[in-house]
């Protein structure tokens, strides 16, 4: 599995609905946190090894209603135990 983190900037007043939509309708979403700073949400996702990260982010996350911008971070190695892998 590939682990990615996606920071999401939302339209004003839409962060909670974007988080709810992602958790409810995108099975690859593991966790969603509200954050302070430039971005409103931080999403942790697990994708299959064969998944195209660019297509996934642009087709599944950036098209969620209320999403203005994303910033994707690809994780290489977890240094703590991760029960989902």
C-alpha positions in Angstrom: 0.0 0.0 0.0 1.0 3.6 -0.7 0.5 6.1 2.0 -0.2 9.7 1.0 -1.2 12.8 3.0 -3.2 15.5 1.2 -3.6 19.0 2.6 -6.9 20.5 1.4 -7.9 24.2 1.2 -11.6 24.6 1.2 -14.1 27.3 0.2 -15.1 29.4 3.2 -17.4 27.5 5.5 -17.1 24.2 3.7 -14.3 22.4 5.6 -16.7 20.2 7.7 -18.8 19.2 4.7 -15.6 18.4 2.7 -14.3 16.2 5.6 -17.6 14.4 5.9 -17.9 13.7 2.2 -14.3 12.4 2.1 -14.7 10.1 5.1 -18.1 8.8 4.0 -17.5 8.3 0.2 -13.8 7.7 -0.4 -12.8 4.3 1.0 -9.1 5.1 0.7 -9.4 7.9 3.3 -8.1 6.7 6.6 -8.2 9.9 8.7 -9.1 13.5 8.3 -8.0 16.3 10.6 -8.9 20.0 10.7 -5.8 22.1 10.8 -4.7 25.7 11.3 -2.7 27.6 8.7 -2.9 27.7 4.9 -4.8 24.5 4.6 -8.1 23.5 6.3 -7.8 19.7 6.3 -5.2 17.0 6.4 -6.2 13.7 5.0 -4.3 10.4 5.3 -5.0 7.9 2.6 -3.9 4.4 1.7 -3.8 3.6 -2.0 -3.0 0.3 -3.7 0.6 0.0 -5.1 -0.8 0.1 -8.6 -2.7 3.4 -8.1 -1.8 6.5 -10.0 -1.6 9.1 -7.2 -2.0 12.1 -9.6 -5.1 10.7 -11.2 -6.6 9.7 -7.8 -6.0 13.2 -6.3 -7.3 15.1 -9.3 -10.3 12.8 -10.0 -11.4 11.9 -6.5 -10.3 14.6 -4.1 -10.1 17.8 -6.1 -13.6 17.2 -7.4 -15.2 17.1 -4.0 -17.7 20.0 -3.6 -16.0 22.8 -1.6 -12.4 21.9 -2.4 -10.3 24.9 -3.6 -6.7 23.5 -3.6 -4.7 20.5 -2.5 -1.1 19.8 -1.6 0.0 16.1 -1.8 2.8 14.5 0.3 3.9 11.0 -0.6 5.1 9.0 2.4 8.0 6.6 1.9 8.5 4.8 5.3 6.6 4.7 8.5 8.8 4.7 11.6 6.1 3.6 13.9 3.9 0.6 13.8 1.0 0.9 11.4 -1.8 -1.7 11.9 -3.3 -1.0 8.5 -0.3 -2.3 6.5 
